[in-house]
Amino acid sequence: MEWYWIVAIIAAFVGALVGFYFLQKKGIVSSVEMDGIVTLINGVYALIESLGLVVKNDVTKTFTIIVDLLRKAVYAAENLYYNNEITKEERKEKCLEIFDELMKANEIELTPAIASLLDSLIAAICEEMGHKGEGEE
């Protein structure tokens, strides 16, 4: 669901709340009916909190995409090494070049927080491929 629909729904409920408040002030809506309205609004509040969790999940999805792109870059650099197109020492540099291009192609901007994790993520992906740590060839 697009963000503007969420804002429109929230604005509609706030408008209804204000409308019911004035109706109660004028004596048109009783306090029993207002209790039902308050219960409804509490339900809407719970719905809004749930939508907030969905937005947080988008961040998780983006991180998953970034890790997937990095995995592809590591495998691509490894493939270039196996085909003798780059040296063993050039693999990491080439991996980061490929990763940068993949990020640009997907229109994702790398945050400093994720950039600081790249070395650890590359090492984990290499370990997943069966590589040993540095000096353990």
C-alpha positions in Angstrom: 0.0 0.0 0.0 1.3 3.4 -0.9 2.1 5.9 1.9 -0.4 8.5 0.7 -3.2 6.0 1.1 -2.2 5.4 4.7 -2.1 9.2 5.3 -5.6 9.5 3.6 -7.0 6.8 5.9 -5.6 8.4 9.0 -6.8 11.8 8.0 -10.3 10.4 7.4 -10.4 8.8 10.8 -9.1 11.9 12.5 -11.8 13.9 10.7 -14.5 11.5 11.8 -13.2 11.7 15.4 -13.4 15.5 15.3 -16.8 15.3 13.7 -18.1 12.9 16.4 -16.6 15.1 19.1 -18.6 18.1 17.9 -21.8 15.9 17.6 -21.4 14.8 21.2 -20.9 18.4 22.3 -24.2 19.4 20.7 -25.9 16.4 22.3 -26.6 14.5 19.1 -24.3 11.5 20.0 -24.7 10.0 23.5 -21.8 8.9 25.7 -22.6 5.2 25.0 -22.2 5.8 21.3 -19.0 7.8 22.1 -17.6 4.7 23.9 -18.1 2.6 20.8 -16.4 5.3 18.7 -13.4 5.4 21.2 -13.2 1.6 20.9 -13.2 1.9 17.1 -10.4 4.5 17.2 -8.3 2.3 19.5 -8.6 -0.4 16.8 -7.5 2.1 14.2 -4.5 3.0 16.4 -3.6 -0.7 16.6 -3.9 -0.9 12.8 -1.6 2.1 12.4 1.0 0.5 14.6 0.8 -2.7 12.5 1.4 -0.6 9.3 4.5 0.8 11.1 5.9 -2.7 11.3 5.3 -3.2 7.6 7.5 -0.1 6.9 10.2 -1.5 9.1 10.0 -4.7 7.1 10.8 -2.7 3.9 14.2 -1.9 5.6 14.8 -5.6 6.2 13.9 -6.4 2.5 16.3 -3.7 1.3 19.1 -5.1 3.5 18.4 -8.6 2.1 18.6 -7.2 -1.5 22.0 -5.6 -0.7 23.4 -8.8 0.7 22.1 -10.7 -2.4 23.8 -8.1 -4.7 27.0 -8.4 -2.7 26.9 -12.2 -3.0 26.6 -11.9 -6.8 29.5 -9.5 -6.8 31.7 -11.9 -4.8 30.8 -14.8 -7.1 31.4 -12.7 -10.2 34.9 -11.6 -8.9 35.7 -15.2 -8.1 34.7 -16.3 -11.6 37.0 -13.6 -13.1 39.8 -15.0 -10.9 39.1 -18.6 -12.0 39.2 -17.5 -15.6 42.5 -15.8 -15.1 41.1 -12.3 -15.9 42.2 -10.9 -12.5 44.8 -11.9 -9.9 44.0 -13.2 -6.5 44.9 -9.9 -4.9 42.5 -8.0 -7.2 39.4 -10.1 -6.3 38.2 -7.9 -3.4 38.7 -4.6 -5.4 36.9 -6.1 -8.4 34.1 -7.4 -6.1 33.5 -3.9 -4.7 33.5 -2.4 -8.3 30.9 -5.0 -9.4 28.9 -4.4 -6.2 28.9 -0.6 -6.8 27.7 -1.1 -10.3 24.9 -3.5 -9.2 23.8 -1.0 -6.5 23.7 1.8 -9.1 21.7 -0.4 -11.5 19.2 -1.1 -8.7 19.1 2.6 -7.7 20.1 1.8 -4.1 22.3 4.2 -2.2 24.7 2.6 0.2 24.4 3.9 3.8 27.5 4.3 6.0 26.1 1.8 8.4 25.9 -0.9 5.7 29.2 0.2 4.1 31.0 -0.5 7.4 29.7 -4.1 7.3 30.9 -4.9 3.7 34.2 -6.5 4.8 32.5 -8.8 7.2 29.8 -9.7 4.7 32.4 -10.4 2.0 34.3 -12.6 4.4 31.1 -14.5 5.3 30.2 -15.0 1.7 33.7 -16.2 0.9 33.5 -18.6 3.8 30.2 -19.8 2.5 31.9 -20.6 -0.8 34.4 -22.8 1.1 37.3 -20.3 1.3 39.4 -20.3 4.4 40.3 -17.2 6.3 43.4 -15.1 5.5 46.6 -17.1 5.9 44.8 -20.5 6.1 45.0 -21.5 2.4 
